Amino acid sequence: MPTSSPSGASRPIITSAPEAPPHTPQEDSAAIATAVLLIGLGVALFQQAGLLTGGITGLAFVLHYATGLSLGLWLFVLNLPFYWLALRKLGWAFTIKTFCAVGALSLLTELQAHWFTLDHLHPAYAAITAGVLVGVGMLILFRHRCSLGGFGIAALYVQERYGWRAGHVLMALDCLILASAFVLLEPDRALWSVLAAVVLNQVLSMNHRPGRYVVV
């Protein structure tokens, strides 16, 4: 209802928006399953195109390409040290949901190689499409107070603590990971990998801004 100012002009009463209710366990479970499927498909595109991505998943790719050991195993093992940070800074709920998401993605990464293959996949298409898929999947996880572990935990904590955009934090960390692409991969595939990281982080930085979207 408008009120009158001393000059006689009316002005509206500004009220704050009602606080959003927390997600239910069923909503969190469905969101994590959806995100894992999207991210898993993106990881499959990266793998079949012979590309790298950023973050802890990218580091798992680096070690997978360098050692020949299972990508899913590396993804699970590399995340283990970050659960301590998650538990200390972001709480039990975040840590448990993140552990479930990472475990499900690690398992899916191992199984889906037996479920589908692609006869031809251009690295440019793989870079853009996989970047979008992984970015949207991570965005869903962030909205449900969850992440893919690793650098995602650090980036989400920094955003909540200091207001730095999670996408920008991840981009800086990705630059360190993607530098190895120019050692492990052919030059063109290394460049496509950089494009994939840019696409992924733009999805995050445009859609997960402090003050506009909050983790509930």
TINUMI-364615 format. One line per field, with one value per residue (C-alpha): chain; x, y, z; residue in one letter. Coordinates in Angstrom, 2 decimals. Layout:
% TINUMI-364615
mol [A | ...] $
X [X | ...] $
Y [Y | ...] $
Z [Z | ...] $
type [A | ...] $
END
This chain:
% TINUMI-364615
mol [A | A | A | A | A | A | A | A | A | A | A | A | A | A | A | A | A | A | A | A | A | A | A | A | A | A | A | A | A | A | A | A | A | A | A | A | A | A | A | A | A | A | A | A | A | A | A | A | A | A | A | A | A | A | A | A | A | A | A | A | A | A | A | A | A | A | A | A | A | A | A | A | A | A | A | A | A | A | A | A | A | A | A | A | A | A | A | A | A | A | A | A | A | A | A | A | A | A | A | A | A | A | A | A | A | A | A | A | A | A | A | A | A | A | A | A | A | A | A | A | A | A | A | A | A | A | A | A | A | A | A | A | A | A | A | A | A | A | A | A | A | A | A | A | A | A | A | A | A | A | A | A | A | A | A | A | A | A | A | A | A | A | A | A | A | A | A | A | A | A | A | A | A | A | A | A | A | A | A | A | A | A | A | A | A | A | A | A | A | A | A | A | A | A | A | A | A | A | A | A | A | A | A | A | A | A | A | A | A | A | A | A | A | A | A | A] $
X [0.00 | 1.51 | 2.43 | 2.81 | 6.18 | 6.59 | 6.22 | 2.89 | 4.05 | 3.07 | 5.68 | 5.28 | 6.20 | 9.05 | 8.73 | 11.29 | 10.49 | 9.48 | 12.30 | 12.29 | 11.59 | 14.49 | 14.60 | 13.19 | 15.33 | 13.28 | 13.96 | 17.67 | 17.83 | 16.07 | 18.29 | 21.49 | 20.37 | 19.51 | 22.81 | 24.84 | 23.18 | 23.90 | 27.48 | 28.06 | 26.98 | 29.28 | 32.18 | 31.47 | 31.65 | 34.94 | 36.35 | 35.26 | 36.57 | 39.87 | 39.51 | 40.21 | 37.98 | 38.75 | 38.44 | 39.00 | 37.37 | 40.01 | 42.75 | 41.22 | 41.36 | 45.02 | 45.92 | 43.71 | 45.45 | 48.89 | 48.54 | 45.78 | 44.02 | 40.26 | 38.81 | 36.07 | 38.62 | 40.72 | 37.61 | 36.63 | 40.10 | 41.06 | 37.98 | 38.71 | 40.90 | 38.29 | 35.60 | 37.40 | 37.10 | 33.48 | 32.67 | 34.48 | 33.25 | 29.94 | 28.47 | 27.35 | 24.43 | 26.60 | 29.34 | 27.03 | 25.22 | 28.54 | 29.92 | 26.82 | 27.07 | 30.76 | 30.27 | 27.35 | 29.29 | 32.34 | 30.17 | 28.29 | 31.56 | 32.66 | 29.35 | 28.26 | 31.22 | 29.42 | 26.06 | 26.72 | 29.39 | 29.59 | 30.94 | 31.97 | 32.26 | 33.79 | 35.88 | 34.29 | 30.80 | 32.02 | 33.69 | 30.64 | 27.97 | 29.86 | 30.78 | 27.09 | 26.01 | 28.58 | 27.93 | 24.16 | 24.70 | 26.99 | 24.50 | 21.78 | 24.09 | 24.97 | 21.26 | 20.79 | 23.79 | 25.97 | 28.92 | 31.16 | 33.70 | 37.26 | 37.60 | 33.82 | 33.84 | 36.56 | 34.87 | 31.46 | 32.99 | 34.89 | 31.71 | 29.71 | 32.52 | 33.95 | 31.36 | 33.67 | 31.78 | 32.17 | 32.58 | 35.49 | 37.22 | 36.88 | 38.17 | 41.41 | 41.89 | 41.00 | 43.78 | 46.29 | 44.75 | 44.31 | 47.93 | 48.70 | 46.45 | 49.17 | 51.56 | 49.26 | 47.07 | 47.45 | 47.44 | 43.97 | 42.42 | 44.13 | 42.52 | 39.10 | 39.57 | 40.17 | 36.96 | 35.05 | 36.31 | 35.31 | 31.79 | 31.39 | 32.50 | 30.42 | 27.35 | 28.24 | 29.28 | 26.14 | 23.74 | 25.24 | 25.88 | 26.13 | 23.13 | 21.04 | 21.02 | 21.69 | 22.28 | 19.27] $
Y [0.00 | 3.39 | 5.93 | 9.71 | 11.41 | 14.82 | 16.48 | 14.78 | 12.34 | 8.76 | 6.05 | 2.28 | 0.27 | -2.06 | -5.47 | -8.24 | -11.41 | -14.38 | -16.77 | -19.81 | -23.11 | -25.57 | -28.41 | -31.69 | -34.86 | -36.13 | -32.94 | -33.13 | -36.78 | -36.08 | -33.06 | -35.00 | -37.84 | -35.37 | -33.54 | -36.76 | -37.91 | -34.58 | -34.41 | -38.08 | -37.52 | -34.52 | -36.56 | -39.29 | -36.72 | -35.39 | -38.90 | -40.08 | -36.90 | -37.20 | -33.83 | -32.49 | -30.43 | -28.29 | -28.74 | -31.94 | -33.84 | -32.39 | -33.47 | -36.97 | -36.88 | -35.84 | -38.77 | -41.12 | -40.18 | -40.27 | -43.59 | -45.46 | -46.15 | -45.84 | -42.33 | -43.12 | -44.34 | -41.19 | -39.04 | -40.73 | -40.82 | -37.23 | -35.92 | -37.64 | -34.86 | -32.19 | -33.76 | -32.49 | -28.90 | -29.49 | -30.90 | -28.13 | -25.17 | -26.23 | -28.81 | -32.42 | -32.05 | -30.52 | -33.10 | -36.11 | -34.90 | -34.14 | -37.56 | -39.19 | -37.09 | -37.88 | -41.56 | -41.79 | -39.96 | -42.19 | -45.29 | -43.90 | -43.00 | -46.61 | -48.14 | -45.91 | -46.92 | -50.28 | -48.67 | -46.45 | -45.43 | -42.84 | -43.60 | -40.01 | -37.02 | -33.72 | -32.22 | -28.78 | -30.19 | -32.25 | -29.22 | -26.96 | -29.53 | -31.20 | -27.81 | -26.85 | -30.24 | -30.23 | -26.55 | -27.06 | -30.18 | -28.33 | -25.46 | -27.90 | -29.27 | -25.78 | -24.90 | -27.91 | -27.13 | -29.78 | -29.94 | -32.31 | -32.06 | -30.92 | -27.44 | -27.06 | -27.23 | -24.60 | -22.34 | -22.54 | -21.82 | -18.81 | -17.46 | -17.77 | -16.40 | -13.60 | -13.03 | -14.06 | -15.74 | -19.49 | -19.56 | -17.13 | -19.03 | -22.26 | -20.58 | -19.61 | -23.13 | -24.58 | -22.61 | -24.53 | -27.88 | -27.09 | -26.06 | -29.77 | -30.32 | -28.82 | -31.49 | -34.52 | -33.80 | -32.77 | -28.95 | -28.79 | -30.97 | -28.90 | -25.76 | -27.44 | -28.40 | -24.74 | -23.81 | -26.43 | -24.95 | -21.44 | -22.61 | -24.50 | -21.60 | -19.06 | -21.17 | -21.01 | -17.36 | -16.14 | -18.25 | -18.51 | -14.95 | -13.88 | -11.73 | -12.98 | -16.70 | -18.16 | -21.68 | -22.82] $
Z [0.00 | -0.93 | 1.78 | 1.55 | 1.78 | 3.51 | 0.10 | -0.41 | -3.11 | -2.58 | -2.52 | -2.34 | 0.70 | -0.24 | 1.35 | 1.25 | -0.66 | 1.48 | 2.28 | 0.03 | 1.82 | 1.94 | -0.55 | 0.64 | 0.65 | -2.30 | -4.27 | -3.45 | -4.53 | -7.83 | -8.49 | -7.81 | -10.08 | -12.86 | -12.49 | -12.48 | -15.71 | -17.43 | -16.20 | -16.98 | -20.57 | -20.80 | -19.43 | -22.00 | -24.80 | -23.47 | -23.19 | -26.63 | -28.26 | -26.41 | -24.67 | -21.21 | -18.99 | -15.99 | -12.25 | -10.34 | -13.22 | -15.53 | -13.14 | -13.16 | -16.98 | -16.87 | -14.63 | -16.65 | -19.91 | -18.27 | -16.44 | -18.27 | -14.97 | -14.58 | -14.93 | -12.42 | -9.88 | -10.20 | -9.90 | -6.65 | -5.08 | -5.90 | -4.13 | -0.83 | 0.69 | -0.12 | 2.06 | 5.14 | 3.86 | 2.95 | 6.37 | 8.21 | 6.18 | 4.61 | 7.00 | 7.06 | 4.64 | 1.92 | 2.46 | 2.34 | -0.78 | -2.48 | -1.57 | -3.07 | -6.25 | -6.75 | -6.02 | -8.45 | -11.16 | -10.67 | -11.03 | -14.03 | -15.74 | -15.48 | -16.58 | -19.42 | -21.59 | -21.91 | -22.68 | -25.68 | -28.17 | -30.92 | -34.39 | -35.07 | -32.77 | -33.87 | -31.04 | -31.51 | -30.98 | -28.04 | -26.45 | -26.67 | -25.89 | -23.07 | -21.60 | -21.48 | -20.08 | -17.29 | -16.52 | -16.23 | -14.14 | -11.74 | -11.58 | -10.47 | -7.79 | -6.56 | -6.29 | -4.02 | -1.83 | -3.38 | -5.78 | -7.70 | -4.91 | -5.33 | -6.77 | -6.77 | -2.95 | -2.76 | -5.33 | -3.65 | -0.23 | -1.60 | -3.22 | 0.00 | 2.17 | -0.02 | -2.76 | -5.62 | -8.45 | -8.40 | -12.19 | -12.07 | -9.27 | -11.21 | -14.35 | -12.60 | -11.29 | -14.68 | -16.34 | -14.25 | -15.17 | -18.86 | -19.24 | -19.13 | -22.17 | -24.37 | -23.08 | -23.19 | -26.22 | -29.82 | -30.21 | -31.79 | -29.09 | -26.41 | -27.87 | -28.03 | -24.38 | -23.51 | -25.36 | -23.35 | -20.08 | -21.19 | -22.10 | -18.82 | -16.66 | -18.55 | -17.82 | -14.13 | -13.94 | -15.75 | -13.71 | -10.24 | -9.06 | -5.44 | -4.51 | -7.43 | -6.75 | -3.34 | -2.13 | -0.11] $
type [M | P | T | S | S | P | S | G | A | S | R | P | I | I | T | S | A | P | E | A | P | P | H | T | P | Q | E | D | S | A | A | I | A | T | A | V | L | L | I | G | L | G | V | A | L | F | Q | Q | A | G | L | L | T | G | G | I | T | G | L | A | F | V | L | H | Y | A | T | G | L | S | L | G | L | W | L | F | V | L | N | L | P | F | Y | W | L | A | L | R | K | L | G | W | A | F | T | I | K | T | F | C | A | V | G | A | L | S | L | L | T | E | L | Q | A | H | W | F | T | L | D | H | L | H | P | A | Y | A | A | I | T | A | G | V | L | V | G | V | G | M | L | I | L | F | R | H | R | C | S | L | G | G | F | G | I | A | A | L | Y | V | Q | E | R | Y | G | W | R | A | G | H | V | L | M | A | L | D | C | L | I | L | A | S | A | F | V | L | L | E | P | D | R | A | L | W | S | V | L | A | A | V | V | L | N | Q | V | L | S | M | N | H | R | P | G | R | Y | V | V | V] $
END
